[in-house]
Amino acid sequence: MAGILRVSGDKIVDENDKPVTLRGAGLGGWMNMENFVTGYPGHECQHRAAMLKILGQERYDFFFDKFLEYFFTAADARFLASKGLNCLRVPFNYRHFEDDMNPRVLKEQGFKHLDRVVELCAKEGVYTILDLHALPGGQNPDWHADNVTNYAAFWDYKDHQDRVVWLWGQIAARYKGNPWVAGYNPINEPCDPEHWRLPVYYERIEAAIRKVDPHHIIFFDGNTMAMEWKFFDKALPNCVYNLHDYSTMGFPGAGQYEGTDEQKSQLEKQFLRKAEFMLKHKTPIYNGEFGPVYANPELEPDHASINAARYELLGEQLRIYDKYNTHWTIWLYKDIGLQGMLHASPTRPYLRTISPFLARKRALKLDAWGRGPSPQIDSLIEPLVAYIDSVAPTSKDQYPTPWATERQIIRLINQMWLAGCVQEEFAGLFGNMGKEELEECARSFEFGKCVQREGLNGILERHARETSGGKGERRATANT
């Protein structure tokens, strides 16, 4: 092992000044659950509350402990390493470590599975980036921040901010000597409507972490879902700045990628706009999230051509990242079939249990990434959106700016209100299960029972192995 990683100019290096290029995936849907990743409606805190009500404390604790256990095991770490990947970004929800009604009291149990995954990855020569994905008050107004409102209160309440400083002190104290932790990602996808507060807060939390752990890299996301750098005028020492680079061409409804020169230029310009701060200040570039979603063979007759185009899109993005020496972790490692390198099999108990609800969920557009075509919903929403835009033309320009009126309305009505109304309907699918059945549902996410997305994994492996500092090189170092 070559010591704790650090920043040297525009590179990440080990203690021997040898450059290390991080290539990997994000463990979304695990310690920060997301609705499209595992199928529930709405937000994680609502889902867990409904499951607790339906299952009772004992079965609830049993199920979620088994879910966290099976979702990532030694086999998963070995698989990542076998693909030439040397990094796992690990998102987690603050609620694992403290309660809103008992703030600043550490829940030691929260480290049980986080410690386990860090150790499993280390044994395979895979670094981990610890990512606080959901913050008190919500750092952005979306589901992945476990924010049940449309308001990112984190930016307006000092106590929320103080709690995050406290929590990172606890986390840094635990991992400060661990050389396989690549670093800390204190805030995922912040959305500060005033912009200036984010870099000010970064200076505060950087200083607080450094008091506890002066050595680990800190990974800072740009504003507005890791896409903007307004009011950022300097790079803090031993810090990496992060962009997220999703392309609309990788999602339904935006037009298919055809590999034209114009589309390739569009992809590169989009990336360079997001990376402008890093290029100007000559820091490493880290792309913490990117990746298309994929068509379901059971739902879309032309799935093969759609997915072939999205693999081509992904390949072009990776070529751009290679060109600019970009570190990356693709979103997503494992899910129920939309985006992951692996996904739960439709034949296993979990998906067999929830599949009728998934059809209803798609029709009602209850999550942003798993929603399907729904003429009935569209016939209701489209006139409302047109009316709002006619009487309040600034609606489409509200922050966060990538969201036009339709996105805001679908979020408020379908993905917040309506999704909240059906929480117990989803949880009720598990209501009559004993521990053995619950364990089999959780075990549906175990590596050996999942389906590998070969097209995606092959592309990632090729690009990981073609770049210096990839898995083969790091593994040799780890084993000496």
N, C-alpha and C positions, 0 to 999 in steps of 0.2 A: 504494500500500500504506500502511495506517494503523498501522504499528508492531506491536510485540508486545502481545498481549492481556493483560489483567490483571483482577483482581477489584476491583470498587468497590461496597461494600455487598452487595446481593443480585443484582447484575448482573455480567456480563462485558462489558468495554468495550475499545475501542481506545485508542490514545494521544491521540486527540482527545476522549475521554470519550463517544464514541458507542457506545450499547449494541449488542452483537453477540449474536444468538441462534444457538447451534450446533444444526444439524439435519443428521443424516447416518446413516451405517451403519458396521458393524464388519466388518473384513476378516478374519473368522475362517477357519481352515482353510488359511492361507497360510504365514506364518513361525511360526505355532503351529498345526500340523495337528491336526484332530479327526476322530474315527472316523466320525461321522455326516455330516460335511461332504464328505469325499472317499471314504468307503466302506471303508477298511481296518478290521480288527478291533483292539480293544485301545487301545494307547497309541502316541504318535508315536515315542518312542525304540525301542520294540519293532518297529514298522513299518519304521523306517529301518534297524535292525540286520538284519532279515530281507531287506530289499531289497538291502542291501550284500552279504550272503552269497550271494544268488541272482545278482545282476547283476555283482558284482565292482566294484572301485573306479572304474574309468573309466566304465562305463555308468551306475553309480549317480550319480556326480558330474554326468554329462551330463543324466540324466533330471531330477534335482531342480533343477538350475539352470534348465532349460527350463520346468519346472513353475512355479517362482517367477517366471520372466519372463512367461509367457503368462497367468498367473492375474490379473495386474493390469498393464495397459498404458495408454498415453495415451488410448485409446478408452474405457477404464473411467472415467478421471478426467473425461473430457468428458461421459460419460453421467450421472455423479453431478451434475455442474454443470447439465446440461440439465433435471434433475428438481427444481432449486431447492435442492439439498442443498449445504451448505457445510462439511461436516466428515466425515472418515474416521478412525475409531478403528482403530489398527493394532496388533493383538496380535502378540507375538513370544515365542519360547522362549529362555530364557537360554543354551541349548546352542548357539545360533548365535554366541555371543560369548565363551564360555569352555568348557573341558572339566572335568568332575569330577576327572579325573586330572591336570589341569594348571591348577588354579584361579588366578584373578587374572592370567592371561596373555591379553591381548585377541586375539581372532581378527578381524582387520581385515576379512576376507572377509564377515563377518556384516553389514557395513554396505552391501554392494554393492546389494542390492535394496531395503533400507530407504531408503537415500539416494534411489534412483531413484523410489520411490513418493512420498516427500515432495516431490520436485521436480516430478513429474508433476501432483500435486494442486495445488501452488502455482501452476503455470501456468494452472490453471483457476479460481483463486480459492477453492480448497478447503483448509481447515485440516486438519491431522493431529493426533491425540492418540496419543502413543507409549505403548503399553500392555504392560508386562511380565506376560505371561499365565501363564508357567510359571517357577517359582523353584526354586533348589537345595533339595532336601529335600521340596519340595511344600508350598505354602502352604495347600492344602486336599486332601482325600483323593480327588479325582475325576479323570476322564480328561483334562479340559481343562487341568489343571495338569501333565500328563504325569507323573503320580504312579502308579507301578506297584504301590504298596502302598495300604493303607487307613489310613495314618498320615501326618498332616501334620507331618513331622519338622522343618520350618523353624522352628517355634515353640520347639523344645527344644534347638536347637544354635546356639550363638552364631556359629560359623564360617559356617553358611549365611547368617545375617543379615549378617555382615561382608562376605561376597562380594556380596550384593545392594547394599549401600552402595557398595562399590567399583565395581560395574558401572554404577550410576546416575551415579557420578562421571564415568565414561568417556562415557556417552551424553550427559549434560548438557554436557560440554566440547565435544562435536561439534556440538550443535544450539543452543547458548546464544544465538547471534545471529540465529537463523532466525525471521523474523516469521510464517511460515506454519505453524510448529509451535505449536498452541494450548497445548500443555503436556504434562506427563509424568504417567502413571498408574502409580505404582511397583509396585502389587500388585493383580492381578485377583482378585476374590472370595476374600478371605482367610477362613480358618476357624480362629480361635484358640479352643480349647475353654475357656480361662480368661478370655477377653474382654479383660482389662485390659492384656495385653501388646501388643495391636494399637495403641491410641493412643500408648503409650509408644514403640513402634517408629516410628510416624509422626513423632513429634517428632524422633527421631534422624535419620531419612532426610531429613526436610525441612531440617534444619540442614545436613546434608552436601551436599545438592543446592544449597542457597543459597550455600555457599562457592564453588561453581563457576559457578552461574548464578543470580544474584539476581532475575531478572526473570520467567521463565516461570511460568505457573500450574502448580500441582501438583494432580492429581485423586486424591482418596483414597476408595476403596471402603469401605462399611460392612462390618462383620463378618458371618460366616455367609452367604456368597455375596452380599454387598452388601445385606443386609437388616436388620442390627441395629446399634445404637449404644450398647450398654452400656459404661460407663466413659468415654464421650466427654463431656467437660464444657466444652470450649472449641473455637473455630474458629481454626486457624492462619492467619496472614496470607497473602493472595494464594493461597488454596487453595479448591478446589471439592470438595464432598463428593458422593459418587456412590451411587445406589441402582440395583438391577436389579429389573425389575418384570414378570416373567413371570406370566401368569395360567394356572392349571390348566385353565380353560375353553378354552384354545387348544391343548390337547394331547388325544390319544385317551384315552378312559376316564373323563373327568371330567364329562361332561354337556355338552350343546351350549349355546352362548350364544344366548339368545332375545331379548335386549334388554329384559328386564323391569326395572322400577324397582328390584327387589331386587338383581338382578345388577349394575346400574349403580352402586348404592350400595355393593355389595361391592367393586367395582373401585376406587372412589374411597377407601373406607376402607383398603383394602390399600395404595394409593399413599401416603395421608397417614400411615399408620403408619411406612412406610419413610422418609418425608420429614420426620419429626418433628424430627430434630436440625437440619436445614437451616432449617426454618420458625422454630424457636425461636431460633436464632442468626443469623437473617436473612442467610444466605449464598445464593449461587446454588444451584439444584437441577439436578443432571445425572443423567439416567437413561441409564446406559451400555449397558444391554441390555434388550430386551423383544421380544416378537413370537411369534405362533403358529407351529406347524408345519402343513403343508398335506397334504391327502389326495392320494394318487397315483391319477390316472385309470386306470392300468393294473391297480391292485390293489383299488380301492374303488368299487363301482358307484354309491354315493351321494356321490361326491366333490364334485359341483357344489354340493349343499346344504350339505355340511360346510364347504367352503371359503367359501361365501357367508356363513355364520355367523361364520367366523373373521375375515373381512374386516370384518364389522360389529363384532366384538369389538375388533379393532385400531383401528377408527375411534373407538370410544368411549374407548379408552385415550388416543388422541391428543387427543381433546377435553378430557380431564382434564388432560393435560400442558399444553395451551394455557392452560387456566384458571389454572394455577399457574405459568405462565411457565417451564416446564421445558425445559432443553436436553436433546436426546436423540440417540442413535445406535442405530438398530434393529439387532438381531441377526437377519438376516445379509445380507451383500452377495451372496455367490456360493457355490453348493454343487452337489450332484448331484440336488437336487429336493425336499428336505424343507422348506426355510425361506427360501432366498435370494431376493433381488430378481432374480437371474439364476441359471440352473442349466445344467449341461452337458447337451447333447442326448443322448437315448438312442440316436440314430443314429450318434454319433461314436465313434471307436475306444476311448476310455477306458471309457465305460459299456458298450459292447458286450463288452469284455474282462472286466469284473468283474460283469456282471449275474447270471450263475449263482451266483456267490459271495454276492451281495447277498441272493438268495432264501434261501440257507442261513443267512446271518447274521441275517436277520429271524426265521427259524424258531427259531434257537438263542438269540435275544434277546441278541446280543453287544454291542449298544450301547444306551444309555439312550433316545435320541431316535429311533432308527430301528428299534426292535424292533416286531414285529408280533404278532398273536394266535398263540399256540402251545399248543394243548391238551396236547400231550405234555409240554412244559416245565412248564406250569401244574400238571399232575397230579403232578409231582415236587416242585415248589417249595412249593405251597400247604400240603400236610401238614407240611412241614418248618417253614414259618413258623408255622403253628398250634402245632406242638409247642414251638418255641422260646418263643413268647409265653406258653404255658401254664406252662413250667418257669422262665422268666426274664421275668416281666411287665415289667421295666424295659427290655427290649430295644428296644421301640418308642419309648423316650424318650431313647435315646442321641444324643450329638452327632455330626454336625449334626442338630439337632432336626427339620428338615423331612423327614428320612429315617426312615420307619418300618422295621420288621423286613424286610418284603418287599424294599424298596429296597436295604437293606444286603446281604441274601442274594444277590439277583440280581447286585449289583455284585461281591461276592466270588467267586461261583461262575462265573457266565456271562461277565461283562464283564472279569474279571481272569484267572481261571484258564483257563477254556475258550477265551477270546479269545487268550490267550497261546499256547495249544497249536496254533492254526491260523494263526499268523503266516506261516510258510513256505508254507502252502497258498495264501494270498493272493499273496504275493510271487512264487510260482511261475507265476502267470498271465502274468507279464512276462518269465519266464526265457529264452525263446527269441527275444526281440525284439532286433533290431539297433537302432542309433541312430536310423535313420529312423523305424522303428515306434514307438520310445519317444518321439520328438519329436512324432509325431502324437497319441499318447496325451496328452502334456502339453498339446498345442495344443488339445485338446478343451475346455479351460477358457478359450480366447481369447474375447474379447468377441464378436466377430462370429460365432462358432460356438455361442454359448450361446443359450438360450431365455429371454426376458424374462417375468417373472410380472406381467402387465399390471395385474391387479386390485390387487395389493400396491403396485406402483409408482405407480399413479394416486392411491391414498390418501395415500401419503407426499408426493407432489408437491403435492397440494392443501394439506396442512397445512404443508408447508415454505414455500409461497409466501404463505400467509395470515398468517404471523407476521413481525414486523419483524426485520430483520437477516438475512433469508433470502438465497438465492443471488443474486437479481436485484440487491439493494442492494449486497452485497459485491462482486459482479463489476464493477459500475460503479466502485467505489472502486479495485479492483485494476488497472483499466485506465487510470486517470488518471495 
